[in-house]
């Protein structure tokens, strides 16, 4: 507002004195700089003369006690609820916080449970374009929703991208497998979320920004046939088997000091 007032006064002066108007001369050099310095120094975002009505707490002093405390401060979240209330539900841990929110890092006093910290391995998605994913699925048998005929394919699986119905597919298991393999080969960003709901026959894909995510282990389900003593074969399920075993971890630790050419596991 102060810049607009100064610029308007300079324009009136140029018109009255019949001078050439130059916008550089109409704006004072330190008006915007001093305002930004005041807001960053005090945390009160707004005009210095109207400090009572300005927004407080926009800028804070970064905690530099230790490296861990700095990371914790940068990953802090604030619940917009009044501190004076004695409500217990907003302060309690929820099941959906597993792996995303630190269960111990929270201040004492009135802000207990309202100020949380994200886990150190947790990250927030920045957003990915959805058009390449739609084109990828169309090339692998997805029928767009404009051409879908419910009477011809009543049991088709619906495909959603960011909550928008984009098409249907007749073989969702094959499509999900293709999408997973493509993402693991880094052709798709790792922040693209793939969720298949078998009961409701829905395949949901999320690529938008602002989703809180965490890394997980990849588990393969590799059913193997074993030969029994009487000559019959039996399928042994390998559910819950991690790809990375303890023996591989021990071997990698033992080969850490070896040159790369002598290592068995890379």
C-alpha positions in Angstrom: 0.0 0.0 0.0 2.9 2.4 0.8 4.5 1.6 -2.6 1.2 2.4 -4.4 0.9 5.7 -2.5 4.4 6.7 -3.3 4.0 5.7 -7.0 0.8 7.6 -7.3 2.4 10.8 -5.8 5.3 10.5 -8.2 3.0 10.1 -11.2 1.0 13.2 -10.2 4.2 15.2 -9.8 5.4 14.1 -13.3 2.1 15.1 -14.8 2.0 18.5 -13.1 5.7 19.3 -14.1 5.4 17.7 -17.5 8.3 15.4 -16.9 9.1 12.0 -18.4 7.7 9.2 -16.2 10.2 6.6 -15.0 8.9 3.9 -12.7 12.3 3.2 -11.2 12.3 6.7 -9.7 8.8 6.3 -8.3 9.6 3.4 -6.0 11.8 3.9 -3.0 14.7 1.4 -2.8 14.3 0.3 0.8 10.5 0.3 1.2 9.9 -3.4 0.3 13.3 -4.5 1.7 12.7 -3.0 5.2 9.2 -4.5 5.3 10.5 -8.0 4.5 13.3 -7.7 7.0 10.8 -6.7 9.7 8.5 -9.6 8.9 11.3 -12.1 8.9 12.8 -10.8 12.1 9.7 -10.6 14.2 7.4 -13.2 12.6 4.6 -10.7 12.4 3.6 -10.8 8.7 2.1 -7.4 7.8 2.6 -3.7 8.2 4.8 -2.6 11.0 2.3 0.1 12.1 -0.5 -2.5 12.3 1.4 -5.2 14.3 -1.7 -6.1 16.3 -3.7 -7.2 13.3 -0.9 -8.9 11.4 -0.4 -12.7 11.2 2.0 -14.0 13.9 4.3 -17.0 13.6 4.8 -17.0 9.9 8.6 -17.0 10.3 10.5 -18.8 13.1 14.1 -19.1 14.2 15.4 -22.4 13.0 16.6 -24.8 15.7 20.3 -25.4 15.3 21.2 -27.3 18.5 21.9 -30.6 16.8 21.5 -32.0 13.3 18.6 -34.1 14.4 16.8 -31.2 16.0 17.2 -29.2 12.9 15.6 -31.9 10.8 12.8 -32.3 13.3 12.1 -28.6 13.3 11.9 -28.5 9.5 9.4 -31.4 9.5 7.1 -29.9 12.1 3.3 -29.8 11.6 0.8 -27.7 13.4 -2.9 -28.6 14.0 -5.1 -25.4 13.7 -7.0 -25.9 17.0 -7.0 -23.6 20.0 -4.5 -24.4 22.7 -6.9 -23.5 25.5 -9.3 -26.4 25.0 -8.9 -29.7 26.9 -10.0 -31.9 24.0 -8.2 -35.3 24.1 -9.1 -36.7 20.7 -7.1 -34.3 18.5 -4.0 -34.9 20.7 -4.1 -38.7 20.6 -2.2 -40.8 18.1 -4.3 -42.3 15.3 -3.8 -45.6 13.5 -3.2 -43.7 10.2 -0.1 -42.0 11.7 1.9 -45.3 11.7 5.2 -44.6 9.9 4.3 -41.0 9.1 4.3 -39.2 12.4 6.8 -39.6 15.2 5.0 -40.9 18.3 7.3 -39.3 20.8 8.4 -35.9 19.4 5.8 -33.4 20.6 6.1 -30.5 23.0 4.9 -30.4 26.6 2.1 -28.3 27.9 -0.9 -26.9 26.0 0.5 -27.8 22.6 1.1 -31.5 23.5 -0.3 -33.6 20.7 -1.3 -30.7 18.5 2.2 -30.0 17.3 3.6 -33.1 15.6 6.7 -34.0 13.7 6.9 -36.1 10.5 9.1 -39.2 10.6 12.7 -38.8 9.3 12.0 -41.2 6.3 8.6 -39.7 5.5 8.3 -37.4 2.5 5.6 -35.3 0.8 4.7 -35.7 -2.8 5.4 -32.8 -5.2 3.0 -33.9 -8.0 3.4 -35.8 -11.3 1.6 -35.2 -14.6 -1.1 -37.8 -15.2 -1.3 -37.7 -19.0 1.7 -40.1 -19.6 0.1 -42.6 -17.2 -3.2 -42.5 -19.0 -1.5 -43.0 -22.4 0.5 -45.9 -20.9 -2.7 -47.7 -19.7 -4.5 -47.0 -23.0 -1.7 -48.7 -24.9 -2.2 -51.7 -22.6 -5.8 -52.3 -23.1 -7.6 -49.7 -21.1 -10.9 -48.5 -22.6 -11.6 -44.8 -22.0 -14.8 -43.9 -20.1 -16.3 -42.1 -23.1 -16.3 -45.4 -25.1 -17.3 -47.7 -22.2 -20.5 -49.8 -22.7 -21.7 -51.2 -19.3 -23.9 -53.8 -20.9 -21.1 -55.3 -22.9 -18.5 -55.4 -20.0 -20.5 -55.4 -16.7 -17.6 -56.8 -14.6 -14.9 -54.5 -15.9 -12.6 -52.8 -13.3 -12.9 -49.0 -13.1 -9.7 -47.0 -13.3 -9.4 -43.7 -11.3 -6.7 -41.1 -11.5 -6.8 -38.6 -8.6 -10.4 -39.4 -8.0 -11.5 -38.9 -11.7 -12.9 -41.9 -13.6 -10.8 -42.2 -16.8 -11.6 -45.7 -18.1 -12.1 -49.4 -17.5 -9.9 -52.5 -18.0 -10.8 -56.2 -18.5 -7.6 -57.7 -16.9 -6.8 -55.5 -13.9 -4.3 -58.0 -12.4 -2.1 -57.8 -15.5 -2.5 -54.0 -15.6 -1.5 -53.6 -12.0 1.5 -55.9 -12.5 2.6 -53.8 -15.5 2.2 -50.6 -13.6 4.2 -51.9 -10.6 7.1 -53.2 -12.8 7.2 -49.9 -14.7 7.4 -47.9 -11.5 10.1 -50.1 -10.1 12.1 -49.6 -13.3 11.9 -45.8 -12.6 9.9 -45.0 -15.7 7.2 -43.6 -13.4 8.2 -41.5 -10.4 8.2 -43.5 -7.1 5.6 -41.1 -5.6 2.9 -42.4 -7.9 0.5 -44.5 -5.6 -1.2 -47.6 -7.0 -4.2 -49.0 -5.1 -6.3 -51.9 -6.3 -9.7 -52.6 -4.6 -10.7 -56.1 -5.7 -14.0 -56.1 -3.9 -15.3 -52.9 -5.5 -13.5 -53.6 -8.8 -11.6 -50.3 -8.7 -8.0 -49.4 -9.5 -7.0 -46.1 -8.0 -3.9 -44.1 -9.1 -2.8 -40.9 -7.2 -0.3 -38.5 -8.7 -1.3 -35.2 -7.0 0.9 -33.1 -4.7 0.6 -33.0 -0.9 0.4 -36.7 -0.1 2.4 -37.9 2.9 4.2 -41.1 2.1 6.8 -43.4 3.6 9.1 -46.1 2.1 8.2 -49.8 2.5 9.9 -53.2 1.8 9.0 -55.0 -1.4 7.7 -58.5 -0.7 7.5 -61.1 -3.5 4.9 -63.9 -3.5 6.7 -66.6 -5.3 4.9 -70.0 -5.1 7.3 -72.8 -5.7 6.7 -76.5 -6.4 8.4 -79.0 -4.2 8.8 -82.7 -4.8 7.4 -85.0 -2.1 8.8 -88.5 -1.2 5.9 -90.3 -2.9 6.5 -88.5 -6.2 3.7 -86.0 -5.9 4.3 -82.3 -6.3 3.1 -79.7 -3.8 3.0 -75.9 -4.2 4.7 -74.2 -1.3 3.5 -70.7 -0.7 6.2 -68.1 0.0 4.0 -65.4 1.4 5.7 -62.9 3.6 9.2 -63.6 2.3 11.4 -60.5 2.1 13.5 -60.0 -1.0 16.5 -59.0 1.1 17.4 -61.8 3.5 19.6 -61.7 6.6 22.3 -63.7 4.9 22.6 -61.1 2.1 22.8 -58.3 4.7 25.6 -60.2 6.5 27.5 -60.8 3.2 27.2 -57.2 2.2 28.6 -56.1 5.6 31.5 -58.5 5.2 32.3 -57.3 1.7 32.1 -53.6 2.5 35.9 -53.3 2.8 36.6 -55.3 -0.4 37.3 -53.7 -3.8 34.3 -53.6 -6.1 35.8 -56.2 -8.4 35.9 -58.8 -5.7 32.4 -58.3 -4.4 29.8 -61.0 -5.0 26.8 -58.7 -4.2 26.5 -55.3 -5.7 
